[in-house]
């Protein structure tokens, strides 16, 4: 059993796909604030003179366990939360000291599972073929907590195949992203016969699954996590990558989500050159949704399962135009270009475009932290929220180009990308 010191801490379990980086973004914000020149923009933004004491005691009182994984599925998200929470409960952490933050990815991602025993060699050996991606963030005096999550060090992905992870003794694969074959970069890490067989099975699996089937699996995973957390009296907050329950149409007898359609995105790709984008003047009119676009009305059998979700624990971005919205809608409708200017070096130009599934900038998640997380002590004050917003618009209007923690204005200034 754990010590009284560890019982006094609060444990934040953060899960999701690559859109589930909300606690990482929040912690990075705190770390930058505690540097002498947070964001590297004090010299450019002299009005940003608010106090920097925020967060000085956060990691003394909170432990952040991040199990979000790029490209992963709703099954993996639910299983990874249950895995991490089970570890905490088994160690004797009181349920009221655990808080879960879960982002749910798009429902079209089916999971293809395979036990490790089916593989003829340990290609998840951390020293050879895989990269550890589980993280536990705490103060040095609490480093022994990391040992509880030795299994998180085994939450791995194989280099070259980003949607190929293991959790415990099970491999989770996003069948939506399964390649039809392995190229040389991938096959040098894996046994060709085994993995080509596995990917072949996944591609056969994809041929027979329908949108309706995937949506039901998605709801099963949301409800499974909800029932698990409620049964243990654990508080949680959830949110969507983007709207999963509305903005639907039927086309040729198939369910179609507008986020996947070119005309339902704020910028339209040039027909012959992917670097170029045209602003879609009809975006909001086309993407606009009413209750008739809800999946429960277009596919009524699913309504009984959606009605079982306790939405009081969910944050959603909703307006007269948006229903059941998530991170993308919040970023697009509030920030347009600013919301997708990455700070990651060498990001391809097309990934700085406001587009569904194109990953907003880190500052978007910092602002969303206050919207989503229900722990009052961890919320940012209005001074800090205004500070971020003012800094964003100030930087984006600078004549010179700069790359800061807030956003990369160099991409914003590339006229061949903005206005081809």
Phi, psi and omega per residue, in radians:
X1 nan 2.736 -3.050
X2 -1.483 2.848 -3.138
X3 -1.322 2.890 3.089
X4 -1.089 -0.565 3.113
X5 -1.064 -0.768 -3.127
X6 -1.284 -0.505 3.079
X7 -1.195 -0.436 -3.099
X8 -1.391 -0.257 3.134
X9 -1.363 2.737 3.016
X10 -1.890 2.344 -3.030
X11 -1.906 2.074 3.119
X12 -1.739 2.069 3.078
X13 -1.811 2.046 -3.081
X14 -1.979 2.133 -3.094
X15 -2.255 2.802 3.093
X16 2.720 -2.962 2.998
X17 -1.621 -2.626 -3.137
X18 -1.199 -0.245 3.057
X19 -1.498 -0.003 -3.086
X20 -1.673 0.566 -3.024
X21 -1.626 0.502 -3.000
X22 -1.169 -0.726 -3.140
X23 -1.283 -0.625 3.058
X24 -1.042 -0.770 -3.127
X25 -1.125 -0.717 3.111
X26 -1.098 -0.794 -3.129
X27 -1.165 -0.677 3.080
X28 -1.077 -0.665 3.091
X29 -1.048 -0.809 -3.140
X30 -1.090 -0.764 -3.141
X31 -1.067 -0.749 3.119
X32 -1.143 -0.637 3.130
X33 -1.102 -0.563 -3.083
X34 -1.513 0.021 2.964
X35 -1.498 2.886 -3.133
X36 -1.200 -0.534 -3.127
X37 -2.245 1.290 -3.124
X38 -1.015 2.405 3.133
X39 1.208 -0.185 -3.074
X40 1.157 0.489 -3.058
X41 -2.175 0.093 3.135
X42 -1.044 -0.651 -3.111
X43 -1.204 -0.406 -3.134
X44 -1.698 -0.430 -3.077
X45 -2.148 1.359 -3.059
X46 -1.115 -0.314 -3.131
X47 -1.359 -0.192 -3.121
X48 -1.446 1.359 -3.040
X49 -2.118 0.443 3.112
X50 -1.230 2.804 -3.074
X51 -1.196 2.662 -3.028
X52 -1.903 0.243 -3.027
X53 -1.279 -0.218 -3.103
X54 -0.955 2.411 3.003
X55 1.477 -0.029 -3.073
X56 -1.094 -0.447 -3.125
X57 -1.979 0.089 -3.035
X58 -1.037 -0.878 -3.083
X59 -1.324 -0.130 3.013
X60 -1.405 -0.331 -3.071
X61 -2.024 -0.320 -3.051
X62 -2.232 2.541 2.998
X63 -2.052 2.275 -3.101
X64 -1.874 2.105 -3.139
X65 -1.970 1.919 -3.036
X66 -1.838 2.050 3.135
X67 -2.093 0.272 3.094
X68 -1.226 2.481 -3.054
X69 -2.396 2.269 3.139
X70 -1.043 2.366 3.063
X71 1.366 0.075 -3.023
X72 -1.489 2.980 -2.971
X73 -1.819 2.988 3.120
X74 -1.149 -0.583 3.095
X75 -1.111 -0.783 3.125
X76 -1.105 -0.727 -3.129
X77 -1.038 -0.844 3.130
X78 -1.130 -0.794 -3.117
X79 -1.118 -0.655 -3.104
X80 -1.213 -0.624 3.061
X81 -1.132 -0.841 -3.135
X82 -1.053 -0.711 3.099
X83 -1.019 -0.887 -3.088
X84 -1.181 -0.741 -3.138
X85 -1.159 -0.691 3.090
X86 -1.005 -0.725 3.108
X87 -1.039 -0.816 -3.117
X88 -1.100 -0.792 -3.133
X89 -1.129 -0.715 3.124
X90 -1.129 -0.501 3.097
X91 -1.377 -0.184 3.114
X92 1.734 0.220 3.077
X93 -1.203 2.218 3.120
X94 -1.096 2.460 -3.137
X95 -0.968 -0.569 -3.129
X96 -1.302 -0.018 3.077
X97 -1.868 0.244 3.105
X98 -2.086 2.362 3.087
X99 -2.387 2.245 -3.075
X100 -1.860 2.359 3.015
X101 -2.121 2.003 -3.066
X102 -2.190 2.207 2.996
X103 -1.726 2.301 3.107
X104 -1.803 2.218 -3.066
X105 -1.308 -3.033 3.125
X106 -1.241 2.511 -3.002
X107 -1.252 -0.272 -3.083
X108 -1.241 -0.058 -3.111
X109 -1.574 1.768 3.073
X110 -1.434 2.595 3.094
X111 -1.650 2.360 3.011
X112 -2.030 2.033 -3.082
X113 -1.771 2.609 3.025
X114 -2.656 2.255 3.136
X115 -1.226 2.635 -3.131
X116 -1.072 -0.461 -3.118
X117 -1.100 -0.341 -3.135
X118 -1.397 -0.088 3.140
X119 -1.766 2.462 -2.981
X120 -1.598 0.021 3.060
X121 -2.711 2.807 -3.060
X122 -1.497 1.330 -3.127
X123 -1.395 0.045 3.007
X124 -1.701 0.281 3.060
X125 -1.077 2.109 -3.012
X126 -1.104 -0.437 -3.095
X127 -1.472 -0.169 -3.041
X128 -2.067 -1.098 -2.861
X129 -2.013 -0.108 -2.990
X130 -2.376 2.885 -3.113
X131 -2.095 2.275 3.095
X132 -1.244 2.332 -3.126
X133 -2.210 -0.058 3.063
X134 -1.324 2.436 -3.126
X135 -2.340 2.452 3.005
X136 -2.221 2.128 -3.080
X137 -1.980 2.110 -3.133
X138 -2.720 3.066 3.124
X139 -1.336 2.744 -3.103
X140 -0.958 -0.619 -3.105
X141 -1.212 -0.227 3.107
X142 -1.911 0.357 -3.048
X143 -1.080 -0.377 -3.138
X144 -1.135 -0.338 3.099
X145 -1.079 -0.556 3.138
X146 -1.035 -0.588 -3.136
X147 -1.131 -0.473 3.098
X148 -1.064 -0.542 -3.009
X149 -1.853 0.716 3.069
X150 -0.952 -0.613 3.121
X151 -1.067 -0.502 3.117
X152 -1.168 -0.472 3.063
X153 -1.182 -0.301 3.104
X154 -1.696 0.012 3.008
X155 -1.340 1.660 -2.916
X156 -2.177 2.790 2.944
X157 -2.201 2.564 -3.133
X158 -1.422 2.293 3.136
X159 -0.962 2.307 3.117
X160 1.628 -0.240 3.109
X161 -2.309 1.581 -2.954
X162 -1.263 -0.262 -3.096
X163 -1.854 0.601 -2.999
X164 -2.287 1.675 -3.024
X165 -2.190 2.795 3.033
X166 -2.130 2.590 3.077
X167 -2.445 1.968 -3.044
X168 1.116 -2.138 -3.101
X169 -1.812 0.233 -3.078
X170 -2.120 2.449 3.046
X171 -1.678 2.353 3.086
X172 -1.974 2.231 3.127
X173 -2.237 2.342 3.055
X174 -1.415 1.805 -3.061
X175 -1.174 -0.413 3.097
X176 -1.083 -0.618 -3.099
X177 -1.715 0.238 -3.086
X178 -1.189 2.252 3.069
X179 -1.264 2.679 3.122
X180 -1.373 -0.244 3.104
X181 -2.772 2.944 3.102
X182 -1.802 2.225 3.074
X183 -1.484 3.137 -3.054
X184 -1.102 -0.621 3.141
X185 -1.073 -0.702 -3.114
X186 -1.378 -0.761 -2.985
X187 -1.216 -0.330 3.124
X188 -1.211 -0.313 3.115
X189 -1.660 -0.339 -2.946
X190 -2.193 2.771 3.047
X191 -1.299 2.051 -3.024
X192 -1.009 -0.813 -3.059
X193 -1.092 -0.826 -3.104
X194 -1.119 -0.853 -3.000
X195 -1.337 -0.607 3.042
X196 -1.132 -0.612 3.058
X197 -1.125 -0.778 -3.136
X198 -1.089 -0.849 -3.135
X199 -1.175 -0.550 3.053
X200 -1.097 -0.739 3.085
X201 -1.081 -0.736 -3.137
X202 -1.097 -0.730 -3.128
X203 -1.193 -0.574 3.020
X204 -1.158 -0.713 3.130
X205 -1.028 -0.749 -3.103
X206 -1.097 -0.510 -3.074
X207 -1.152 -0.441 -2.963
X208 -1.904 -0.064 -3.134
X209 -1.572 2.435 3.117
X210 -1.790 2.858 3.074
X211 -1.054 -0.674 3.140
X212 -1.107 -0.702 3.119
X213 -1.135 -0.789 -3.127
X214 -1.145 -0.643 3.121
X215 -1.127 -0.702 3.099
X216 -1.140 -0.728 3.080
X217 -1.058 -0.708 3.126
X218 -1.042 -0.831 3.120
X219 -1.128 -0.659 3.087
X220 -1.014 -0.718 -3.121
X221 -1.253 -0.681 3.067
X222 -1.065 -0.817 -3.100
X223 -1.239 -0.618 3.101
X224 -1.059 -0.745 3.108
X225 -1.198 -0.727 3.119
X226 -1.020 -0.841 -3.114
X227 -1.147 -0.672 3.125
X228 -1.089 -0.875 -3.088
X229 -1.153 -0.707 3.119
X230 -1.164 -0.613 3.135
X231 -1.146 -0.423 3.119
X232 -1.820 0.143 -3.142
X233 0.973 0.773 3.129
X234 -1.817 2.270 3.142
X235 -1.343 2.603 -3.110
X236 -2.691 2.774 2.999
X237 -2.301 2.405 -3.131
X238 -2.264 2.764 3.091
X239 -2.766 2.874 -3.094
X240 -1.763 2.674 2.966
X241 -1.079 -0.782 2.975
X242 -2.821 3.120 -3.020
X243 -1.009 2.175 3.121
X244 -1.929 -0.237 -3.044
X245 -2.023 0.084 3.084
X246 -2.551 -3.007 -3.097
X247 1.067 0.745 3.115
X248 -1.882 2.689 2.942
X249 -2.457 2.805 2.957
X250 -1.793 2.325 3.137
X251 -2.390 2.085 -3.118
X252 0.916 0.682 3.095
X253 1.396 0.146 -3.130
X254 -2.096 2.563 3.030
X255 -1.228 2.305 3.118
X256 -2.216 2.241 3.018
X257 -1.688 2.331 -3.030
X258 -1.104 -0.469 -3.100
X259 -1.037 -0.410 -3.093
X260 -1.528 -0.108 -3.052
X261 -1.687 2.411 -3.125
X262 -0.994 -0.774 -3.062
X263 -1.233 -0.175 3.119
X264 -1.791 0.318 3.062
X265 -2.021 2.638 -3.015
X266 -1.191 -0.370 3.093
X267 -2.276 2.409 -3.047
X268 -1.837 2.332 -3.127
X269 -1.230 2.459 3.043
X270 -1.106 2.529 -3.032
X271 -1.139 -0.553 -3.034
X272 -2.039 -0.248 -3.101
X273 -2.361 1.915 -3.039
X274 -1.170 -0.216 3.111
X275 -1.277 -0.399 -3.007
X276 -1.652 2.454 3.096
X277 -2.318 2.446 3.009
X278 -1.874 2.425 3.060
X279 -1.168 2.246 -3.112
X280 -1.515 1.756 -3.084
X281 -1.151 -0.364 -3.100
X282 -1.750 0.184 -3.048
X283 -0.978 -0.996 -3.036
X284 -1.130 -0.631 3.104
X285 -1.127 -0.726 -3.108
X286 -1.304 -0.706 -3.084
X287 -1.363 -0.342 -3.119
X288 -0.833 2.332 -3.125
X289 -2.193 2.542 2.979
X290 -2.088 -3.122 -3.113
X291 -1.053 -0.486 3.131
X292 -1.142 -0.345 3.115
X293 -1.558 -0.009 3.108
X294 -1.208 2.492 -3.118
X295 -1.099 -0.513 3.140
X296 -1.177 -0.380 3.070
X297 -1.615 -0.607 3.135
X298 -1.333 -0.590 3.108
X299 -2.291 1.373 -2.994
X300 -0.950 -0.571 -3.126
X301 -1.018 -0.377 -3.083
X302 -1.429 -0.250 -3.032
X303 -1.030 -0.692 -3.092
X304 -1.047 -0.520 -3.124
X305 -1.468 -0.663 3.068
X306 -1.097 -0.643 -3.129
X307 -1.140 -0.320 3.138
X308 -1.426 -0.224 -3.125
X309 -1.299 2.313 3.058
X310 -1.474 1.608 -3.075
X311 -1.306 -0.064 3.077
X312 -1.166 -0.314 3.117
X313 -1.730 0.149 -3.086
X314 -1.942 2.505 2.900
X315 -1.792 2.356 3.059
X316 -2.430 2.512 3.067
X317 -1.550 1.968 -3.096
X318 -2.307 2.358 3.076
X319 -2.408 -2.997 3.062
X320 -1.127 -0.344 -3.090
X321 -1.837 -0.355 -3.004
X322 -2.104 2.344 3.090
X323 -2.176 2.383 -3.141
X324 0.966 0.618 -3.059
X325 -1.248 2.857 -3.133
X326 -2.317 -2.554 -3.036
X327 -1.081 -0.807 -3.089
X328 -1.076 -0.802 -3.135
X329 -1.076 -0.729 3.109
X330 -1.040 -0.789 -3.101
X331 -1.207 -0.781 -3.077
X332 -1.182 -0.835 -3.050
X333 -1.299 -0.454 -3.109
X334 -1.700 -0.499 -2.981
X335 -2.262 -0.254 3.109
X336 0.888 -2.131 -3.095
X337 -1.057 -0.706 -3.064
X338 -1.018 -0.597 -3.012
X339 -1.244 -0.169 -3.075
X340 -2.185 0.330 3.097
X341 -1.535 1.795 -3.028
X342 -1.274 2.713 3.028
X343 -1.840 0.007 -3.138
X344 -1.306 2.207 -3.141
X345 -1.032 2.559 3.035
X346 1.090 0.431 3.055
X347 -1.215 2.263 3.121
X348 -0.974 2.555 -3.039
X349 -1.006 -0.681 -3.069
X350 -1.165 -0.304 3.136
X351 -1.457 -0.017 3.057
X352 -1.673 0.197 -3.083
X353 -1.622 2.356 3.040
X354 -1.158 1.905 -2.997
X355 -2.722 2.487 3.105
X356 -1.029 2.405 -3.139
X357 1.251 0.283 -3.080
X358 -1.765 0.179 2.983
X359 1.133 1.726 3.117
X360 -1.106 2.904 3.098
X361 -1.173 2.791 -3.045
X362 -1.092 -0.559 -3.105
X363 -1.108 -0.483 3.118
X364 -1.059 -0.734 -3.136
X365 -1.221 -0.581 3.096
X366 -1.104 -0.751 3.099
X367 -1.182 -0.665 3.141
X368 -1.187 -0.449 3.117
X369 -0.893 -0.809 -3.142
X370 -1.156 -0.543 -3.129
X371 -1.301 -0.616 -2.944
X372 -1.681 -0.814 -2.963
X373 -1.444 2.280 -3.026
X374 -1.692 0.342 3.086
X375 -1.673 1.833 -3.010
X376 -1.017 -0.655 -3.091
X377 -1.090 -0.463 -3.089
X378 -1.636 -0.056 -3.116
X379 -1.292 2.559 3.082
X380 -1.429 2.574 3.120
X381 -1.321 2.867 3.113
X382 -1.041 -0.561 3.114
X383 -1.014 -0.771 -3.111
X384 -1.256 -0.678 3.116
X385 -1.095 -0.778 3.111
X386 -1.155 -0.613 3.119
X387 -1.031 -0.821 -3.139
X388 -1.097 -0.847 -3.087
X389 -1.099 -0.751 3.114
X390 -1.120 -0.711 3.128
X391 -1.110 -0.666 3.135
X392 -1.070 -0.906 -3.070
X393 -1.246 -0.553 3.083
X394 -1.118 -0.858 -3.102
X395 -1.129 -0.697 -3.067
X396 -1.210 -0.291 3.130
X397 -1.808 0.094 3.059
X398 -1.177 2.527 3.111
X399 -1.295 -0.573 3.104
X400 -1.506 2.904 -3.096
X401 -1.750 2.478 -3.113
X402 -2.586 2.709 3.080
X403 -2.175 1.995 -3.100
X404 -2.234 3.123 3.083
X405 -1.088 -0.568 -3.080
X406 -1.235 -0.874 -3.139
X407 -2.951 2.892 -3.125
X408 -1.814 1.749 -3.074
X409 -1.336 -0.220 3.116
X410 -1.071 -0.711 3.120
X411 -1.184 -0.604 -3.124
X412 -1.129 -0.503 -3.072
X413 -1.519 -0.003 -3.112
X414 -1.432 1.729 -3.037
X415 -1.118 -0.469 -3.138
X416 -1.241 -0.280 3.073
X417 -1.598 -0.747 -3.090
X418 -1.233 -0.901 -3.002
X419 -2.306 1.434 -3.103
X420 -1.149 nan nan
